Amino acid sequence: MEPLLIFPDPAPPPLAQALDLGGYPWKAVGTADAATRTEPEDGWSGAIVMADEDPEGAFSLCRTLRKRDLPMEPLLLLVSGTQLADLELREDLFDDFCITPFHPRELEARLKHLFWRTGRGTRPELVEYGPLVLNLETYQAYVSNKPLDLTYMEYELLKFLATHPGKVFTRETLLSRVWGYEYYGGARTVDVHVRRLRAKLGEEHANLIQTVRSVGYRFGQPRWSL
C-alpha cells in the first residue's frame, strides 16, 4: 500500500497515532509543493487534510490535488465544528469530512468507506485479538493502543500464538514452528520468551498467554470456554 498524504507537517499526534494503530503508512507534508515533490512513484493512496488550524494552506493543497491529471486520491478533510457552514462552498475539494477532535474508530471507518468507494488503497494485514493489534507488514505491535518494544523472535512468537487463538501448543511445537526445525535450543528458550512477552504486555494483559500445565501454552480463550 502506498502511503497516505497527511497535512500538516508535522502530523498532529492524535492523527499520527490513529494511523499507526490502524496500520496505515503515511507521510506528512506542509505545502502543496512538498506533496508533489515527495509523491511516491505509484502515487498517494489517499489524503487526509486537517483544515482546522491552517485552513488557507489546507484548501490550497486540496485544490492542487484536484487539479492534477493523475487519478484522484480519496481525500478526507478534517474540520472543526465552526467550519461546517463553509463546506458547501468547497465540496468539490474533498470526498468526505470528519469533525475534530475525532474518534480513532470514526476516522478508521471513514477511511475504509473512502477506499471501498473509490477502489484505491487497501488496509494492511492486521492480526487483532482484544486489546492486541499486530501489523504483519511493519512488524509493529500494540496493546491497548500502546506500542510494544519487541525483539524479532518475541514478535514472531506472539504472532504465531495470536494467529491460533485458543489452541494449545507444546514447547517443542513452538520451537519447530517459530524458531525452525534446525534450531537446537531447548524448551527453556520458549519459557524465557513467554516470560518476556508477558512482562511487556503488562500485568493487565499478561494472561493473554496462558500456561497449560504439563502441555505448553495457549493464546486467548478456547473457542468453547464458558
C-alpha positions in Angstrom: 0.0 0.0 0.0 1.3 3.5 -0.9 1.4 6.0 1.9 -1.4 8.4 2.7 -0.6 12.1 2.2 -1.1 14.0 5.5 -1.4 17.7 6.1 0.1 19.5 8.1 3.7 18.7 8.9 4.3 17.5 11.5 1.2 15.5 11.7 -0.8 16.1 14.9 -0.1 13.4 17.4 -3.7 12.1 17.6 -3.8 11.7 13.9 -0.4 10.1 13.7 -1.3 7.6 16.5 -4.6 6.7 14.9 -3.0 6.0 11.6 -0.1 4.0 13.1 -2.6 1.9 15.2 -4.7 1.3 12.1 -1.6 0.1 10.2 -1.7 2.9 7.5 1.6 4.1 6.1 1.7 7.9 5.8 3.8 10.9 5.1 3.2 14.4 6.3 3.8 17.5 4.1 3.5 21.2 4.9 2.8 22.6 1.4 1.4 21.6 -2.0 4.9 21.8 -3.5 6.1 19.3 -0.9 3.2 16.9 -1.8 4.3 17.0 -5.4 8.0 16.7 -4.7 7.7 13.7 -2.4 4.9 11.8 -4.1 5.7 8.0 -4.5 6.1 6.6 -8.0 2.7 4.9 -7.9 1.0 8.0 -6.3 -0.5 8.6 -2.9 -3.1 6.1 -1.8 -5.2 8.9 -0.4 -5.0 12.2 1.5 -6.1 13.4 5.0 -6.1 17.1 5.2 -6.6 18.9 8.5 -8.1 22.3 7.9 -8.9 23.4 11.5 -5.5 25.1 12.2 -4.4 26.3 8.8 -7.5 26.4 6.5 -5.7 28.5 3.8 -2.9 26.0 3.5 -5.2 23.1 3.7 -7.6 24.2 1.0 -4.6 25.2 -1.2 -3.4 21.7 -1.0 -6.8 20.3 -1.8 -7.1 22.5 -4.9 -3.7 21.3 -6.1 -4.6 17.6 -5.7 -7.9 18.1 -7.5 -6.3 19.9 -10.5 -3.9 17.1 -11.3 -4.2 14.8 -14.3 -3.4 11.8 -12.2 -6.2 9.5 -10.8 -7.9 11.4 -8.0 -7.0 10.3 -4.5 -9.7 9.8 -2.0 -9.5 12.9 0.2 -10.7 13.1 3.8 -11.0 16.6 5.2 -10.8 17.2 9.0 -12.5 20.3 10.1 -13.7 22.0 13.3 -17.4 22.4 14.0 -17.2 26.1 13.3 -16.1 25.4 9.7 -19.1 23.3 8.7 -21.1 26.2 7.3 -18.4 26.8 4.7 -18.1 23.3 3.5 -20.9 23.6 0.9 -18.8 26.1 -1.0 -15.8 23.7 -1.1 -17.5 20.3 -1.5 -15.7 19.7 -4.8 -12.4 19.7 -3.0 -12.9 16.6 -0.8 -14.7 13.3 -0.7 -15.7 13.1 2.9 -15.1 15.0 6.1 -14.7 14.4 9.8 -15.1 16.8 12.7 -12.2 17.4 15.1 -11.5 16.2 17.7 -12.2 12.9 16.0 -12.5 9.4 17.5 -10.0 6.9 16.0 -12.7 4.5 15.2 -14.7 7.1 13.2 -11.5 8.0 11.3 -10.9 4.3 10.5 -14.5 3.8 9.4 -14.4 6.8 7.1 -11.1 5.7 5.5 -12.4 2.2 4.9 -15.5 3.7 3.2 -13.5 6.0 1.0 -11.1 3.2 -0.1 -14.1 0.9 -0.8 -16.0 3.6 -2.7 -13.0 4.7 -4.9 -11.2 1.3 -5.2 -8.0 3.0 -4.1 -5.7 1.5 -1.4 -6.2 -1.4 0.9 -5.8 -1.8 4.6 -2.6 -3.5 5.7 -2.9 -7.1 7.1 -3.5 -6.9 10.8 -4.0 -9.5 13.5 -6.3 -8.3 16.2 -7.3 -10.0 19.4 -9.0 -7.9 22.1 -6.6 -5.1 23.0 -3.7 -6.6 20.9 -3.0 -5.5 17.3 -0.2 -6.8 15.2 0.7 -5.2 11.8 2.1 -8.0 9.7 3.6 -5.6 7.2 5.5 -3.3 9.5 6.2 -5.7 12.4 4.6 -3.3 14.8 2.6 -4.5 17.9 0.3 -2.5 20.1 -1.7 -3.4 23.2 -4.4 -1.0 24.4 -3.1 1.5 21.8 0.4 1.4 23.3 3.3 0.3 21.2 5.2 -2.8 22.3 9.0 -2.9 22.1 9.6 -6.5 20.9 12.6 -8.3 19.6 12.2 -10.1 16.3 11.7 -13.6 17.9 9.3 -12.1 20.6 7.2 -10.7 17.7 7.3 -14.0 15.8 6.2 -16.0 18.8 3.4 -13.6 19.7 2.3 -13.5 16.0 2.2 -17.3 15.8 0.2 -17.6 19.1 -2.2 -14.7 18.2 -3.0 -16.3 14.8 -4.0 -19.5 16.5 -6.2 -18.3 19.4 -7.4 -20.9 21.8 -5.1 -23.6 20.5 -2.6 -25.3 22.9 1.0 -25.8 21.6 3.7 -27.8 23.3 7.1 -26.1 23.8 8.6 -28.5 21.2 5.9 -27.5 18.6 6.6 -23.8 19.2 10.3 -24.3 18.9 9.9 -26.0 15.5 7.2 -23.7 14.2 8.6 -20.4 15.4 12.4 -21.0 15.6 12.6 -23.6 12.9 13.4 -27.2 12.7 17.2 -26.5 12.6 17.1 -24.6 15.9 18.9 -26.6 18.6 17.9 -24.6 21.6 15.9 -26.3 24.4 12.4 -25.8 25.7 13.7 -23.2 28.1 14.0 -20.8 25.1 10.2 -20.8 24.8 9.7 -20.2 28.5 12.1 -17.3 28.5 10.4 -15.6 25.6 6.9 -16.2 27.0 8.1 -14.6 30.3 9.4 -11.6 28.4 6.3 -11.2 26.4 4.1 -11.3 29.4 6.2 -8.6 31.1 5.9 -6.4 28.0 2.2 -7.0 27.7 1.9 -5.7 31.2 0.1 -7.1 34.2 -3.3 -6.3 32.8 -2.8 -8.3 29.6 -0.2 -10.9 30.6 -2.9 -13.5 30.8 -3.4 -13.4 27.0 -0.7 -16.1 27.0 -1.8 -18.9 29.3 0.2 -21.8 30.7 -1.4 -25.2 30.2 0.1 -27.4 32.9 2.1 -30.4 31.6 1.4 -29.4 28.0 2.6 -25.9 26.9 1.0 -22.6 26.1 -2.3 -21.2 24.7 -3.1 -17.7 23.5 -6.5 -16.3 24.4 -9.5 -18.3 25.4 -10.6 -21.7 23.9 -13.5 -21.3 21.5 -15.9 -23.3 23.6 -15.0 -21.8 27.0 -17.9 -20.7 29.2 
